[in-house]
Amino acid sequence: MHLTPLEEAASGALASAIANSLVYPLDLSKTLIQTQVVKQVTHTEDLPPTPSSESDNETAGVSSTKSQLTIKHKLKYKNTIDVLQQIYKKKGILGWYHGLFSLIFGSAVMNFSYFYWYSLIKKIYHILYKNAKPNTATQLALGALAAAVSQLFTMPVGVITTQHQTDKHHRGIPALIKEVLEHEGVTGLWKGLRVSLVLCINPSITYGSYERLKQVIFPGKEFLGPLEAFALGVMAKLLATLATQPLIVSKAMLQKKTNPKPLPMTPSSSVDDPKELNKLPIRNDDLEHDDVKFDHFTECLAYLWRTEKVRGLYKGVVPQLIKGVFVQGLLFMFKDQLDVFFLFLLKLIRSKSH
């Protein structure tokens, strides 16, 4: 007995929700680290006249009183521990879980969509090729196709989830959707689609590698034990993350909440209406850590290389790896067990119906 595409999708979505909840603080810190940029500001500054000797005046003329300065604002967060410490000082433990429900909903929807299309595409492949087992290259291609189709339907969920995590005003999801539609139109909900389509190689590498490793290490075994599935998921995700980290960073930078408005200074101030934010006083840390807006992922990559070099392209790679590896391992572990549970329920229902 096998699960239908819909049952596979439900199992994957539930497993994703459980896995992401367990490591959410890492996901939040990863997003905040990846979306911060080194902002360069160049301006002309008046300098006080400096005393000079007669020989200096003869050779150099009158001393200039203006100078161009290029200032690089330091990054707000140094590493994952620093992010969690700063959030804890301002908001306590609950601050570590800001945006948790939107991420759980978003990851469940995206994984439901992916597993649905992946199982459906695999089913079509087996029908067309008479149950022939796909090789590694075919598995990667099927995974990439499933991810691309899934992205077309779930992109707005990912955009709003990232904006919710990086919004400095902590507004609700309806207010964020309204602001995106007002400033960027409907296409704003699909911001970063091109880099997301390129990143389809990530889940295809992950799931393709997982299936291949499963065939090689555990040949003929349909369902793995929790530790076996976890170990394979860890190895598969590690390979995929290292290969695609610069693209992951550029996607987060594209989708983050840009052009922050002043934060409210009193608890009674309302920030649900974006227009009201302009009337509120400005805090110094908003000016210091202002955002830089990008229109294309190649602009993000170029800016990161210019300002931070390789370190910028791989910023947040540690929490990305820890979070991604553990979520992927837990996801496969829970999904295999949920698949077994769903099959048990189906057998129970069918036995009672006869």
ZAKEKOL-583641 format. One record per residue (C-alpha): residue number from 0; x, y, z. Coordinates in Angstrom, 2 decimals, decimal comma. Each point is the difference from the previous one (the first is absolute). Example, Ala and Ser with C-alpha at 12.3 -4.5 7.8 and 13.67 -1.06 7.14 Angstrom:
<pts>
num / xx / yy / zz
0 / 12,30 / -4,50 / 7,80
1 / 1,37 / 3,44 / -0,66
</pts>
This chain:
<pts>
num / xx / yy / zz
0 / 0,00 / 0,00 / 0,00
1 / 1,30 / 3,46 / -0,94
2 / -1,06 / 3,52 / 1,00
3 / -1,74 / 2,20 / -2,55
4 / 1,63 / 3,35 / -0,98
5 / -2,42 / 1,82 / 2,31
6 / 0,82 / -2,28 / 2,94
7 / 3,74 / 0,35 / -0,73
8 / -0,43 / 3,79 / 0,01
9 / -1,91 / -0,01 / 3,30
10 / 2,69 / -2,16 / 1,60
11 / 2,78 / 2,29 / -1,26
12 / -1,79 / 3,18 / 1,15
13 / -0,60 / -1,36 / 3,51
14 / 3,58 / -1,23 / 0,31
15 / 1,27 / 3,41 / -1,16
16 / -2,11 / 1,87 / 2,58
17 / 1,34 / -2,17 / 2,84
18 / 3,63 / 0,24 / -1,14
19 / -0,02 / 3,79 / -0,54
20 / -1,62 / 0,66 / 3,39
21 / 2,83 / -1,79 / 1,81
22 / 2,77 / 2,18 / -1,46
23 / -1,80 / 3,31 / -0,62
24 / 2,41 / 2,32 / 1,90
25 / 2,77 / -1,16 / -2,36
26 / -2,17 / 0,81 / -3,01
27 / -0,76 / 3,49 / 1,32
28 / 3,68 / 0,76 / 0,72
29 / 0,98 / -1,39 / -3,41
30 / -2,46 / 2,32 / -1,77
31 / 1,10 / 3,09 / 1,97
32 / 3,69 / -0,69 / -0,68
33 / -0,52 / -0,62 / -3,71
34 / -2,12 / 3,13 / -0,58
35 / 2,33 / 2,51 / 1,68
36 / 2,36 / 1,89 / -2,28
37 / 3,06 / 2,21 / 0,32
38 / -1,36 / 3,37 / -1,05
39 / 2,51 / 2,32 / -1,68
40 / -0,57 / 3,76 / 0,22
41 / 2,28 / 2,45 / -1,84
42 / -0,25 / 3,71 / 0,82
43 / 2,09 / 3,16 / -0,02
44 / 1,05 / 1,38 / 3,37
45 / 1,45 / 3,37 / 0,97
46 / 3,35 / -0,35 / 1,72
47 / 1,69 / 2,62 / 2,26
48 / 2,97 / 1,73 / -1,68
49 / 3,34 / -1,55 / 0,94
50 / 3,15 / 2,04 / 0,61
51 / 2,60 / -0,45 / -2,75
52 / 3,60 / 1,17 / -0,48
53 / 1,06 / 2,44 / -2,71
54 / 1,70 / -2,79 / -1,94
55 / -3,23 / -1,96 / 0,09
56 / -1,98 / 2,95 / -1,36
57 / 2,46 / 0,47 / -2,84
58 / -0,25 / -3,58 / -1,14
59 / -3,54 / -0,94 / 0,93
60 / -1,85 / 3,31 / -0,14
61 / -2,87 / 0,81 / 2,37
62 / -1,09 / -2,87 / 2,25
63 / -3,42 / -1,42 / -0,88
64 / -2,74 / 0,25 / 2,63
65 / -2,28 / -2,66 / -1,55
66 / 0,35 / -3,75 / -0,07
67 / -2,08 / -2,85 / -1,39
68 / -0,63 / -2,72 / 2,53
69 / -1,40 / -3,46 / -0,65
70 / -1,60 / -1,38 / 3,14
71 / -0,86 / -3,67 / 0,42
72 / -2,62 / -0,65 / 2,67
73 / 0,89 / -3,06 / 2,03
74 / -2,29 / -3,03 / -0,11
75 / -2,45 / -0,08 / 2,88
76 / 0,38 / -3,72 / 0,66
77 / 3,31 / -1,86 / 0,24
78 / -1,21 / -3,59 / 0,19
79 / -2,88 / -2,21 / 1,08
80 / 0,75 / 0,33 / 3,73
81 / 0,15 / 3,80 / -0,35
82 / -3,39 / 0,06 / -1,73
83 / -1,64 / -2,08 / 2,70
84 / 1,62 / 2,08 / 2,77
85 / -1,12 / 3,32 / -1,49
86 / -3,55 / -1,27 / -0,54
87 / -0,12 / -1,39 / 3,54
88 / 1,11 / 3,35 / 1,51
89 / -2,76 / 1,87 / -1,84
90 / -2,90 / -2,47 / -0,04
91 / 0,86 / -3,00 / 2,15
92 / -0,48 / -3,64 / -0,99
93 / -3,18 / 0,78 / -1,95
94 / 2,06 / 2,15 / -2,36
95 / 1,74 / -3,15 / -1,22
96 / -3,33 / -1,22 / -1,35
97 / -1,13 / 3,14 / -1,81
98 / -1,60 / -1,11 / -3,27
99 / -0,17 / -3,66 / 1,04
100 / -3,58 / -0,59 / -1,10
101 / 0,51 / 1,63 / -3,39
102 / 3,09 / -2,18 / -0,56
103 / -1,81 / -3,19 / 1,05
104 / -2,92 / 0,84 / -2,28
105 / 2,33 / 0,99 / -2,83
106 / 2,23 / -3,07 / 0,29
107 / -3,02 / -2,30 / 0,25
108 / -1,57 / 1,51 / -3,12
109 / 3,27 / -0,09 / -1,98
110 / 0,86 / -3,54 / 1,04
111 / -3,57 / -1,17 / -0,64
112 / 0,26 / 1,46 / -3,49
113 / 3,46 / -1,46 / -0,62
114 / -0,79 / -3,51 / 1,19
115 / -3,28 / 0,04 / -1,93
116 / 1,65 / 0,97 / -3,30
117 / 3,03 / -2,22 / 0,62
118 / -2,09 / -3,12 / 0,66
119 / -2,33 / 0,83 / -2,91
120 / 2,90 / 0,53 / -2,43
121 / 1,66 / -3,24 / 1,17
122 / -3,29 / -1,84 / -0,53
123 / -0,30 / 1,38 / -3,54
124 / 3,62 / -0,97 / -0,68
125 / -0,62 / -3,59 / 1,10
126 / -3,09 / -0,19 / -2,22
127 / 1,89 / 1,32 / -3,02
128 / 3,06 / -2,19 / 0,54
129 / -1,80 / -3,12 / 1,25
130 / 1,22 / 0,09 / 3,62
131 / 3,68 / 0,35 / -0,97
132 / 2,11 / 1,24 / 2,93
133 / 1,37 / 3,49 / -0,73
134 / 3,76 / 0,54 / 0,27
135 / 1,56 / 2,81 / 2,03
136 / -0,10 / 2,57 / -2,84
137 / -3,68 / -0,74 / -0,65
138 / -0,83 / 0,27 / 3,70
139 / 1,70 / 3,42 / 0,15
140 / -1,92 / 1,15 / -3,09
141 / -3,33 / -1,21 / 1,41
142 / 0,73 / 1,77 / 3,30
143 / 0,92 / 3,26 / -1,76
144 / -3,15 / -0,12 / -2,13
145 / -2,17 / -0,60 / 3,06
146 / 1,68 / 2,87 / 1,87
147 / -0,43 / 2,40 / -2,95
148 / -3,70 / -0,77 / -0,39
149 / -0,47 / 0,29 / 3,77
150 / 1,74 / 3,41 / 0,11
151 / -2,47 / 1,47 / -2,48
152 / -2,84 / -0,69 / 2,43
153 / 1,66 / 0,61 / 3,39
154 / 2,33 / 2,96 / -0,67
155 / -2,25 / 2,60 / 1,73
156 / 0,06 / -2,09 / 3,19
157 / 3,80 / 0,05 / 0,07
158 / 0,19 / 3,75 / -0,71
159 / -2,40 / 0,92 / 2,82
160 / 1,67 / -2,43 / 2,42
161 / 3,42 / 1,63 / -0,57
162 / -1,46 / 3,51 / 0,27
163 / -1,76 / -0,94 / 3,23
164 / 3,29 / -1,19 / 1,53
165 / 1,95 / 3,11 / -1,08
166 / -2,65 / 2,69 / 0,54
167 / 1,31 / 2,34 / 2,71
168 / -3,52 / 1,12 / 0,92
169 / -1,30 / -3,55 / 0,63
170 / -3,19 / 0,62 / -1,93
171 / -2,53 / -2,69 / -0,79
172 / -0,11 / -1,97 / -3,24
173 / -3,07 / 1,85 / -1,41
174 / 1,79 / 3,35 / 0,41
175 / 3,12 / -1,33 / -1,75
176 / -2,01 / -1,40 / -2,91
177 / -1,84 / 3,30 / -0,35
178 / 3,26 / 1,98 / -0,07
179 / 1,59 / -2,31 / -2,59
180 / -3,06 / 0,36 / -2,26
181 / -0,04 / 3,80 / 0,42
182 / 3,69 / 0,55 / -0,76
183 / 0,90 / -2,83 / -2,39
184 / -3,29 / -1,36 / -1,27
185 / -0,89 / -3,67 / -0,32
186 / 3,43 / -0,79 / -1,47
187 / 1,56 / 1,00 / 3,33
188 / -1,37 / -3,24 / 1,46
189 / 2,15 / -1,89 / -2,49
190 / 3,18 / 1,97 / 0,73
191 / 3,06 / -2,20 / -0,29
192 / -1,75 / -2,51 / -2,27
193 / 2,95 / -0,24 / -2,38
194 / 2,55 / -0,83 / 2,68
195 / -2,53 / -2,38 / 1,57
196 / -0,29 / -1,84 / -3,29
197 / 3,79 / -0,23 / -0,14
198 / -0,06 / -1,27 / 3,59
199 / -2,21 / -2,88 / -1,10
200 / 3,27 / -1,89 / -0,28
201 / 0,18 / 0,09 / 3,82
202 / -2,93 / -2,29 / 0,80
203 / 0,75 / -2,07 / -3,09
204 / 3,57 / -0,58 / 1,28
205 / -1,35 / -0,67 / 3,49
206 / -2,77 / -2,42 / -0,87
207 / 1,87 / -1,55 / -2,93
208 / 3,06 / -0,58 / 2,20
209 / -2,20 / -1,41 / 2,76
210 / -1,68 / -2,48 / -2,34
211 / 3,32 / -1,03 / -1,53
212 / 1,70 / -0,42 / 3,39
213 / -3,00 / -2,01 / 1,16
214 / 0,34 / -2,35 / -2,99
215 / 3,75 / -0,40 / 0,49
216 / 0,15 / -0,33 / 3,80
217 / -3,38 / -1,67 / 0,62
218 / -0,86 / -1,87 / -3,22
219 / -3,50 / -1,49 / -0,14
220 / -1,11 / 1,69 / 3,25
221 / -3,20 / 2,00 / -0,55
222 / -0,27 / 1,65 / 3,42
223 / 3,04 / 1,04 / 2,03
224 / 0,31 / 0,24 / 3,74
225 / 0,03 / 3,50 / 1,60
226 / 3,80 / 0,14 / 0,47
227 / 0,70 / -1,41 / -3,47
228 / -2,27 / 2,55 / -1,66
229 / 1,46 / 2,82 / 2,12
230 / 3,59 / -0,88 / -0,95
231 / -0,81 / -0,12 / -3,72
232 / -1,93 / 3,28 / 0,20
233 / 2,95 / 1,70 / 1,71
234 / 2,46 / -1,09 / -2,69
235 / -2,32 / 0,97 / -2,86
236 / -0,78 / 3,46 / 1,38
237 / 3,65 / 0,74 / 0,77
238 / 0,94 / -0,47 / -3,65
239 / -2,90 / 2,10 / -1,30
240 / 0,57 / 2,92 / 2,40
241 / 3,71 / 0,41 / -0,71
242 / -0,65 / 0,00 / -3,75
243 / -2,75 / 2,65 / 0,05
244 / 0,72 / 2,26 / 3,02
245 / 0,77 / 3,22 / -2,00
246 / -3,34 / -0,33 / -1,81
247 / -1,80 / -0,62 / 3,30
248 / 1,49 / 3,22 / 1,43
249 / -0,95 / 2,05 / -3,09
250 / -3,58 / -1,32 / 0,13
251 / -0,38 / 1,00 / 3,67
252 / 1,36 / 3,49 / -0,78
253 / -2,47 / 0,44 / -2,86
254 / -3,01 / -1,06 / 2,04
255 / 0,79 / 1,78 / 3,27
256 / -2,03 / 2,99 / 1,19
257 / 1,71 / 3,04 / -1,54
258 / -0,12 / 3,75 / 0,60
259 / -0,86 / -0,19 / 3,70
260 / -2,15 / 2,73 / 1,43
261 / 0,52 / 1,57 / 3,46
262 / -0,95 / -2,22 / 2,91
263 / -2,61 / 1,09 / 2,57
264 / 1,39 / 1,42 / 3,22
265 / -3,03 / -0,82 / 2,17
266 / -1,99 / -3,20 / 0,44
267 / -3,22 / 1,86 / -0,93
268 / 1,27 / 0,91 / -3,45
269 / -1,73 / -1,92 / -2,80
270 / 2,09 / -1,36 / -2,85
271 / -2,68 / -1,92 / -1,87
272 / -0,40 / 2,82 / -2,54
273 / 3,28 / 0,50 / -1,94
274 / -0,87 / 3,67 / -0,62
275 / -0,06 / 0,71 / 3,74
276 / 3,62 / -1,18 / 0,36
277 / 1,30 / 3,15 / -1,70
278 / -1,41 / 2,12 / 2,84
279 / 1,92 / -1,82 / 2,71
280 / 3,42 / 1,03 / 1,40
281 / 3,13 / -1,66 / -1,38
282 / 2,27 / -2,15 / 2,13
283 / 3,75 / 0,14 / -0,50
284 / 0,44 / -3,73 / -0,63
285 / -2,43 / 0,22 / -2,94
286 / 2,23 / 2,58 / -1,66
287 / 3,19 / -1,92 / 0,72
288 / -1,28 / -3,29 / -1,34
289 / -2,10 / 1,22 / -2,92
290 / -0,71 / -2,38 / -2,85
291 / 1,45 / -0,16 / -3,48
292 / -2,56 / -0,97 / -2,64
293 / 0,76 / -2,41 / -2,85
294 / -2,03 / -0,81 / -3,11
295 / 1,84 / -3,11 / -1,20
296 / 1,92 / -2,78 / 1,70
297 / 3,10 / 0,73 / -2,10
298 / 0,06 / 3,51 / 1,52
299 / 0,00 / -1,60 / 3,47
300 / 2,90 / -2,28 / -0,90
301 / 2,01 / 2,86 / -1,53
302 / -0,61 / 2,27 / 3,02
303 / 0,96 / -2,75 / 2,47
304 / 3,19 / -0,73 / -1,92
305 / 0,90 / 3,70 / -0,13
306 / -0,64 / 0,66 / 3,70
307 / 0,68 / -3,29 / 1,77
308 / 1,64 / -2,35 / -2,55
309 / -0,37 / -3,76 / 0,59
310 / -1,08 / 0,55 / 3,60
311 / -3,03 / 1,92 / -1,23
312 / -1,01 / -2,67 / -2,51
313 / 0,10 / -2,62 / 2,74
314 / -1,38 / 2,09 / 2,86
315 / -2,27 / -1,95 / 2,28
316 / 1,33 / -3,30 / -1,34
317 / 0,50 / -1,43 / 3,51
318 / -3,62 / 0,44 / 1,20
319 / -1,15 / -0,88 / -3,54
320 / 1,88 / -3,30 / 0,19
321 / -1,00 / -0,79 / 3,58
322 / -3,63 / 0,92 / -0,60
323 / -0,18 / -1,53 / -3,47
324 / 1,79 / -3,20 / 0,92
325 / -2,07 / -0,62 / 3,12
326 / -3,30 / 0,99 / -1,62
327 / 0,71 / -2,21 / -3,00
328 / 1,05 / -2,89 / 2,21
329 / -3,04 / 0,43 / 2,25
330 / -2,24 / 0,49 / -3,05
331 / 1,00 / -3,31 / -1,55
332 / -0,11 / -1,71 / 3,39
333 / -3,52 / 1,23 / 0,78
334 / -1,23 / -0,46 / -3,55
335 / 0,95 / -3,68 / -0,19
336 / -1,72 / -0,62 / 3,33
337 / -3,05 / 2,01 / -1,08
338 / -0,13 / -1,98 / -3,26
339 / -0,12 / -3,20 / 2,03
340 / -2,68 / 1,53 / 2,24
341 / -2,12 / 1,08 / -2,98
342 / 0,31 / -3,48 / -1,56
343 / -1,09 / -1,52 / 3,29
344 / -3,03 / 2,30 / 0,13
345 / -0,92 / -0,82 / -3,62
346 / 0,20 / -3,75 / 0,68
347 / -2,10 / 0,45 / 3,15
348 / -2,65 / 2,01 / -1,86
349 / -0,15 / -2,47 / -2,91
350 / -0,20 / -3,02 / 2,30
351 / -2,97 / 1,52 / 1,85
352 / -1,74 / 0,90 / -3,27
353 / -0,01 / -3,69 / -1,12
</pts>
